[in-house]
Amino acid sequence: MNIGHKIKRLRIKNNLTLEELASRCELTKGFLSQLERDLTSPSISTLNDICEALGISLSSFFQEENDEKAVFTNDDFFVDERDGYTVHWIVPNAQKNEMEPILIDLDPGRTSQEIYPHAGEEFGYVMTGRVVLVNGSKEHVIKKGQTFYINGTDSHYLKNDTTQTARVLWICTPPIF
């Protein structure tokens, strides 16, 4: 079980920011960020405090979900509105899978989160609008109906230098969002 990924999923499901959850648990935002990325582990006491803030018991946190769902609808999606863009997690619990698909709506004149070098690959399909993929020192213009496929060896992000919102289907392996 990836404890950090499960905490992140529950936090997003409860519409909490890292800062809000940290405040409720009397923890630092940085510690929670490391925890969600599985860079550190919580004590039982800390995990219990986090579970209480998320409205679940410690025992239910560790219960495995047995029914593997294959089809998802809008009711299953998690939406996270960030500064300048919105992330739609379109497959719940994708962090436990080999890949993580998201939809990202990128506002005009804004950029997505920068993804730092990692061992993995990413695929994107521009559904509406146009974006610029900044991959290391290279920039690639990607228009509606076009795709990109990169490895994670360089820092990268998307930017929208137009006056229209762009929507991109973005799939990462392993999950990094």
N, C-alpha and C positions, 0 to 999 in steps of 0.2 A: 504494500500500500504506500502510495506517495502522499504522506501526511500534508505536505505543503500544498500540493495541487488540490487536495480535497478542501483545505481551508480556503484557498483562493476561490474555488467554485462556490462554496457556501457563502463566502463574503459577497461575491458578485450577485448570487441569487438573492441575498438580503439587501441588495442595493446599497452596500456600504463601501466607502473608500478605504484605502489602507489607513489613512489618518483617523477616520471615524472608528474603525475597529481597534486600532492601537489605543485610542483614547478610552474606549469602553473597557479595555483589558488592562489599562495602565502599563502599556508596553510602548516601545519606540516604533515609529513607522519603519525605520531601517531594519530593526529586528524582524518585524513581520514580513517585510519584503524578502529578506534572506530566507525566512522560514517558508514562504510560498514558493520560492525557487529551489527548495530542498538543499540550501547551502548550510543550514543549521537545523538542529532538532530541539524541540521544546521539552521542558521537564513535564512530568505528569500534571503537576500543579498548574503550570502555565497553559498546557493544553486544555485542562478543565476550565480555566478562566476564559479561554478563547471560545470553547464550546458553549459556555453559558451566555457569552455575548452574542453568539450566533443563534441562540435559542434551541440548542439541541443538547442531549445528554452525552456524556463521554462514551457510554456503551453504544448508543445509536451511531456515534461518529465512526466506530470501528466495525459496524455491521456492513457486510459486503452486500452489494446489490446483485441479486441473482439473475433477474430477468434482463437479458441483454436486448435492448431496444434497437431496432434496425431502421425505423422510419420516424422522422421528426417533423413537427409542424411549428408554426410561429409560437404556439403556446410553450414549446420546449426551449426556445431561444433565450439567451441571456444577452441583455443590451447594456453596454458600458459607455456612457457619454463622457468623452474626455475633451481636453482643450483643443478644439479645432478638428476633431474627428470622432466618429462613433464606431465602436467595435460590436459586432453581432456574433456571438458564439452560436453557431448554427447546429452544432452537435454537442449536446451536454456531455460532460465528463470526458471530453476528447483528450484531456491530459493523460489519461491512462492508455490511450491508443498510440499507434506508431506515427500518426499524423494528426494535425489539428487544422481544420478548415474554419475560416472566419470570413465574414463580410465586413469590409471597412468602408465607411462613408467619409470621404475626405473633403472638408469644406474648402471653398475657394481661397487661394492664397495661404494655405496651411500645409503642415507636414505631419506625417505619422510618427509614431514612436520610432526611435532609432534602435535597430536590432544590432547588437554587438556580435563580433565573430563567435561562431559556434560550429559544432560538428553536426552538420545537417544540410538539408536542401529545402528550397522554397519555390513554389509555383504561384503565379498570379494570373488572373484573367480580368481585364478591364471591362466591366459590364456597362458602365455609362461614363461619359466624360473622357478626360485625358489626364494622365499622371506622368511624372518624371520619376524614374527609378534611379536613385543615387546609390551606386554600388561601389564603395571605396572612392576612388577619384574619378570614376566614370559616371556619366549621366545618359540615360536612355529614355526617349519619349515613347510612351506606350498609349495608343489610342483605343477607343471603344472597339471591342472585338479582337484585340491583340492580347498576347500572353507574354509572360516572362518566366524564366526558369534559371535559378542561380544556386550556387552552393553558399554556405554560410561563412566562408573564409574571410570576408571583408564586412565591415560595418555597412549597414544599408538602411534606407528608409524611402518612403514615397513622399513626393510633394505635388501639390496641385497649384500650378501657376496660372490657372484659368479663372473665369468668373462663374463657373458652374461647379456644383458638387459632383465629385467622381465617386463611383462605387466599384470596388475591386473584390473579387473572390480571391482570398489569399490562403494558401495551404502550406503548412510548415511540417517538416519532419526533422527531428522530434518536436513535439509541442513546445513552443516558447512564449506564447502569449499568455 
